[in-house]
């Protein structure tokens, strides 16, 4: 049975974890805090633009890229972010 007490405990656990991550993030250097993480892999974006139909659609929409060109892969971001 779910009670208000159980839900409150879970809420505080999640919020506490989120605040801990945010606090840790703030201790990182400026470049690490401002890094952009790619949602999709760079290979997926390359494959998308290699397909002539998809490229024509992107050109008709005025898109030169699917995600920020300055973004980095999650594995690279983790290397910068993890504790030293």
Backbone torsions as a table, in degrees:
resi	resn	phi	psi	omega
1	UNK	NA	135.2	177.0
2	UNK	-90.6	129.4	176.8
3	UNK	-120.5	167.7	178.2
4	UNK	-60.8	-33.9	-178.9
5	UNK	-65.3	-43.4	179.6
6	UNK	-65.6	-41.3	179.1
7	UNK	-65.6	-38.5	179.0
8	UNK	-64.2	-40.6	179.3
9	UNK	-63.7	-44.1	178.3
10	UNK	-63.9	-40.6	179.2
11	UNK	-60.9	-47.7	-179.0
12	UNK	-67.3	-32.3	177.3
13	UNK	-66.8	-44.8	179.3
14	UNK	-65.5	-46.4	-179.4
15	UNK	-64.5	-38.5	177.6
16	UNK	-63.3	-42.7	177.4
17	UNK	-64.1	-42.3	178.5
18	UNK	-63.1	-43.7	178.2
19	UNK	-64.5	-35.7	177.9
20	UNK	-65.1	-42.4	179.1
21	UNK	-65.2	-44.6	179.3
22	UNK	-62.3	-42.7	177.8
23	UNK	-61.7	-42.5	178.7
24	UNK	-66.0	-41.4	179.9
25	UNK	-58.0	-38.8	-178.0
26	UNK	-68.5	-16.6	178.9
27	UNK	-85.1	-9.9	-179.9
28	UNK	-77.9	163.1	-179.1
29	UNK	-69.5	166.9	-174.4
30	UNK	-57.9	-44.5	-179.3
31	UNK	-62.6	-39.5	179.5
32	UNK	-67.9	-40.6	180.0
33	UNK	-66.7	-29.3	-176.6
34	UNK	-98.7	5.9	-177.8
35	UNK	-67.6	150.5	179.5
36	UNK	-109.0	126.1	-177.7
37	UNK	-98.5	130.0	-179.7
38	UNK	-67.7	136.3	176.9
39	UNK	-78.5	-38.1	179.4
40	UNK	-117.7	161.6	179.4
41	UNK	-73.2	154.8	176.9
42	UNK	-63.9	-33.0	178.1
43	UNK	-64.8	-38.5	178.7
44	UNK	-63.0	-41.8	179.4
45	UNK	-65.6	-40.4	178.0
46	UNK	-62.9	-45.3	178.4
47	UNK	-62.0	-36.8	179.2
48	UNK	-61.2	-47.5	-177.6
49	UNK	-78.5	-14.7	174.3
50	UNK	-76.3	-22.5	177.8
51	UNK	-79.0	118.1	-175.2
52	UNK	-60.1	-36.5	-179.5
53	UNK	-66.8	-46.3	-179.5
54	UNK	-67.9	-37.1	178.3
55	UNK	-64.5	-41.1	178.0
56	UNK	-62.3	-41.7	177.7
57	UNK	-62.2	-46.5	-179.3
58	UNK	-61.8	-40.9	178.0
59	UNK	-64.1	-38.6	179.5
60	UNK	-67.7	-25.7	178.7
61	UNK	-90.1	-7.5	-178.9
62	UNK	79.1	25.4	-179.0
63	UNK	-96.0	125.9	175.9
64	UNK	-99.7	-14.1	179.7
65	UNK	-158.5	159.7	-179.0
66	UNK	-92.5	-26.6	-179.5
67	UNK	-141.2	169.2	-176.4
68	UNK	-57.7	128.4	-179.7
69	UNK	-63.2	-20.7	-178.9
70	UNK	-89.6	2.2	-177.4
71	UNK	-72.5	157.7	179.0
72	UNK	-122.1	155.3	-179.9
73	UNK	-65.0	155.5	-178.9
74	UNK	-59.5	-37.7	-179.6
75	UNK	-64.4	-38.9	176.4
76	UNK	-67.7	-40.7	179.4
77	UNK	-62.0	-41.4	-179.3
78	UNK	-64.0	-38.9	178.6
79	UNK	-61.3	-37.7	178.7
80	UNK	-74.8	-34.1	-172.0
81	UNK	-84.6	-33.9	-172.4
82	UNK	-62.0	152.5	-179.6
83	UNK	-60.8	143.5	-179.1
84	UNK	-90.4	NA	NA
